[in-house]
Amino acid sequence: MSHRSAGDPHDDRALDRGAGVMCPYCGETVEIVLDPAGGTEQSYVEDCEVCCRPWQVTVRYDETGAADVQLERAQ
């Protein structure tokens, strides 16, 4: 699953801080917190707050600060 979110066009320093994603296991929509300070490309495991199963989260920020969030089942 992919989620793309735009930064605030009125603030050049604004970067995405959160994203709504759908759990690939239970199908619930969950808001996750993003950490723009972690770099322009990030990959980590996070558990669904509804069903507690692990996701592999990949986040990439473009030059405007918009985040592209990829979410899949963790192995």
KETI-62335 format. One record per residue: z, x, y of N, C-alpha, C in turn; residue number from 1. Coordinates in steps of 0.02 Angstrom, whole numbers, plus 50000, padded with zeros to 5 digits. Example, Ala and Ser with C-alpha at 12.3 -4.5 7.8 and 13.67 -1.06 7.14 Angstrom:
KETI-62335
+-------+-------+-------+-------+-------+-------+-------+-------+-------+-----+
|  n_pz |  n_px |  n_py | ca_pz | ca_px | ca_py |  c_pz |  c_px |  c_py | seq |
+-------+-------+-------+-------+-------+-------+-------+-------+-------+-----+
| 50390 | 50660 | 49716 | 50390 | 50615 | 49775 | 50390 | 50660 | 49835 |   1 |
| 50354 | 50642 | 49888 | 50357 | 50684 | 49947 | 50394 | 50645 | 50002 |   2 |
+-------+-------+-------+-------+-------+-------+-------+-------+-------+-----+
end
This chain:
KETI-62335
+-------+-------+-------+-------+-------+-------+-------+-------+-------+-----+
|  n_pz |  n_px |  n_py | ca_pz | ca_px | ca_py |  c_pz |  c_px |  c_py | seq |
+-------+-------+-------+-------+-------+-------+-------+-------+-------+-----+
| 50000 | 50042 | 49941 | 50000 | 50000 | 50000 | 50000 | 50044 | 50061 |   1 |
| 49964 | 50024 | 50112 | 49959 | 50062 | 50173 | 49980 | 50019 | 50232 |   2 |
| 50014 | 50049 | 50279 | 50035 | 50015 | 50340 | 50018 | 50060 | 50398 |   3 |
| 49984 | 50033 | 50448 | 49969 | 50073 | 50507 | 50002 | 50039 | 50566 |   4 |
| 50036 | 50079 | 50605 | 50073 | 50053 | 50662 | 50058 | 50096 | 50723 |   5 |
| 50048 | 50065 | 50780 | 50031 | 50102 | 50840 | 50093 | 50119 | 50881 |   6 |
| 50092 | 50177 | 50913 | 50145 | 50196 | 50959 | 50139 | 50156 | 51024 |   7 |
| 50187 | 50160 | 51067 | 50187 | 50126 | 51131 | 50137 | 50159 | 51177 |   8 |
| 50084 | 50122 | 51199 | 50033 | 50153 | 51240 | 50058 | 50172 | 51310 |   9 |
| 50116 | 50146 | 51331 | 50144 | 50161 | 51396 | 50189 | 50222 | 51397 |  10 |
| 50202 | 50251 | 51339 | 50246 | 50309 | 51335 | 50213 | 50362 | 51292 |  11 |
| 50190 | 50418 | 51322 | 50156 | 50470 | 51285 | 50201 | 50502 | 51232 |  12 |
| 50266 | 50498 | 51241 | 50313 | 50528 | 51193 | 50332 | 50481 | 51137 |  13 |
| 50310 | 50418 | 51140 | 50330 | 50368 | 51091 | 50297 | 50381 | 51024 |  14 |
| 50337 | 50381 | 50972 | 50312 | 50387 | 50904 | 50343 | 50330 | 50864 |  15 |
| 50310 | 50312 | 50810 | 50335 | 50258 | 50767 | 50404 | 50275 | 50741 |  16 |
| 50448 | 50226 | 50740 | 50516 | 50234 | 50715 | 50529 | 50190 | 50654 |  17 |
| 50484 | 50143 | 50640 | 50495 | 50099 | 50583 | 50429 | 50068 | 50560 |  18 |
| 50430 | 50043 | 50498 | 50370 | 50011 | 50471 | 50391 | 49957 | 50421 |  19 |
| 50358 | 49902 | 50423 | 50369 | 49850 | 50373 | 50323 | 49864 | 50313 |  20 |
| 50353 | 49870 | 50254 | 50314 | 49885 | 50194 | 50332 | 49835 | 50139 |  21 |
| 50286 | 49826 | 50091 | 50299 | 49782 | 50035 | 50313 | 49823 | 49972 |  22 |
| 50369 | 49809 | 49940 | 50388 | 49845 | 49879 | 50336 | 49833 | 49824 |  23 |
| 50311 | 49887 | 49793 | 50262 | 49880 | 49740 | 50292 | 49853 | 49675 |  24 |
| 50358 | 49847 | 49671 | 50391 | 49820 | 49612 | 50407 | 49746 | 49620 |  25 |
| 50447 | 49729 | 49672 | 50472 | 49660 | 49679 | 50433 | 49619 | 49729 |  26 |
| 50390 | 49651 | 49770 | 50349 | 49614 | 49817 | 50383 | 49595 | 49882 |  27 |
| 50446 | 49613 | 49890 | 50482 | 49597 | 49952 | 50460 | 49643 | 50009 |  28 |
| 50457 | 49615 | 50069 | 50442 | 49655 | 50128 | 50507 | 49683 | 50155 |  29 |
| 50506 | 49748 | 50167 | 50565 | 49785 | 50189 | 50546 | 49828 | 50249 |  30 |
| 50591 | 49834 | 50297 | 50580 | 49879 | 50354 | 50611 | 49947 | 50336 |  31 |
| 50569 | 49999 | 50340 | 50595 | 50067 | 50329 | 50596 | 50104 | 50394 |  32 |
| 50641 | 50152 | 50399 | 50648 | 50193 | 50459 | 50606 | 50256 | 50450 |  33 |
| 50567 | 50272 | 50500 | 50526 | 50332 | 50499 | 50557 | 50385 | 50543 |  34 |
| 50544 | 50448 | 50526 | 50572 | 50504 | 50564 | 50514 | 50547 | 50591 |  35 |
| 50490 | 50532 | 50651 | 50435 | 50571 | 50678 | 50450 | 50645 | 50686 |  36 |
| 50514 | 50663 | 50692 | 50533 | 50733 | 50699 | 50523 | 50772 | 50634 |  37 |
| 50511 | 50737 | 50579 | 50502 | 50770 | 50515 | 50433 | 50802 | 50505 |  38 |
| 50390 | 50796 | 50554 | 50323 | 50827 | 50549 | 50269 | 50775 | 50546 |  39 |
| 50207 | 50797 | 50555 | 50150 | 50751 | 50556 | 50131 | 50725 | 50488 |  40 |
| 50150 | 50761 | 50434 | 50139 | 50738 | 50366 | 50204 | 50743 | 50328 |  41 |
| 50225 | 50688 | 50297 | 50288 | 50686 | 50261 | 50278 | 50650 | 50194 |  42 |
| 50317 | 50670 | 50145 | 50316 | 50637 | 50080 | 50387 | 50639 | 50052 |  43 |
| 50413 | 50581 | 50032 | 50481 | 50578 | 50007 | 50490 | 50516 | 49963 |  44 |
| 50545 | 50514 | 49926 | 50561 | 50457 | 49883 | 50615 | 50417 | 49918 |  45 |
| 50606 | 50351 | 49919 | 50655 | 50305 | 49947 | 50661 | 50245 | 49901 |  46 |
| 50721 | 50219 | 49893 | 50732 | 50161 | 49849 | 50724 | 50096 | 49888 |  47 |
| 50697 | 50046 | 49855 | 50692 | 49978 | 49883 | 50763 | 49952 | 49894 |  48 |
| 50776 | 49925 | 49953 | 50843 | 49898 | 49966 | 50855 | 49831 | 49932 |  49 |
| 50802 | 49801 | 49904 | 50809 | 49737 | 49869 | 50818 | 49748 | 49793 |  50 |
| 50770 | 49785 | 49762 | 50773 | 49793 | 49689 | 50796 | 49862 | 49666 |  51 |
| 50806 | 49908 | 49714 | 50832 | 49976 | 49701 | 50786 | 50021 | 49662 |  52 |
| 50723 | 50003 | 49653 | 50676 | 50047 | 49619 | 50647 | 50097 | 49668 |  53 |
| 50627 | 50157 | 49643 | 50604 | 50210 | 49689 | 50531 | 50204 | 49709 |  54 |
| 50518 | 50219 | 49772 | 50450 | 50222 | 49799 | 50434 | 50294 | 49817 |  55 |
| 50371 | 50312 | 49813 | 50346 | 50373 | 49842 | 50316 | 50353 | 49909 |  56 |
| 50345 | 50379 | 49963 | 50323 | 50362 | 50030 | 50286 | 50423 | 50059 |  57 |
| 50227 | 50411 | 50086 | 50189 | 50463 | 50121 | 50174 | 50438 | 50191 |  58 |
| 50192 | 50478 | 50241 | 50182 | 50459 | 50311 | 50141 | 50514 | 50345 |  59 |
| 50090 | 50492 | 50381 | 50049 | 50538 | 50421 | 50044 | 50511 | 50491 |  60 |
| 50059 | 50553 | 50540 | 50053 | 50534 | 50611 | 49988 | 50561 | 50639 |  61 |
| 49953 | 50521 | 50678 | 49893 | 50546 | 50711 | 49911 | 50574 | 50780 |  62 |
| 49861 | 50596 | 50818 | 49874 | 50629 | 50882 | 49905 | 50583 | 50934 |  63 |
| 49901 | 50517 | 50924 | 49931 | 50469 | 50971 | 50002 | 50451 | 50952 |  64 |
| 50025 | 50474 | 50894 | 50092 | 50457 | 50870 | 50094 | 50397 | 50825 |  65 |
| 50036 | 50367 | 50811 | 50033 | 50310 | 50765 | 50043 | 50335 | 50693 |  66 |
| 50082 | 50298 | 50654 | 50097 | 50317 | 50585 | 50054 | 50278 | 50536 |  67 |
| 50029 | 50313 | 50486 | 49996 | 50282 | 50429 | 50044 | 50292 | 50371 |  68 |
| 50070 | 50236 | 50343 | 50120 | 50239 | 50291 | 50089 | 50216 | 50225 |  69 |
| 50092 | 50259 | 50174 | 50069 | 50244 | 50107 | 50130 | 50236 | 50062 |  70 |
| 50130 | 50185 | 50021 | 50188 | 50172 | 49978 | 50163 | 50157 | 49907 |  71 |
| 50191 | 50190 | 49857 | 50174 | 50177 | 49788 | 50234 | 50187 | 49743 |  72 |
| 50229 | 50166 | 49682 | 50284 | 50174 | 49634 | 50296 | 50248 | 49622 |  73 |
| 50358 | 50269 | 49623 | 50375 | 50339 | 49609 | 50373 | 50349 | 49533 |  74 |
| 50353 | 50409 | 49514 | 50348 | 50426 | 49443 | 50414 | 50452 | 49417 |  75 |
+-------+-------+-------+-------+-------+-------+-------+-------+-------+-----+
end
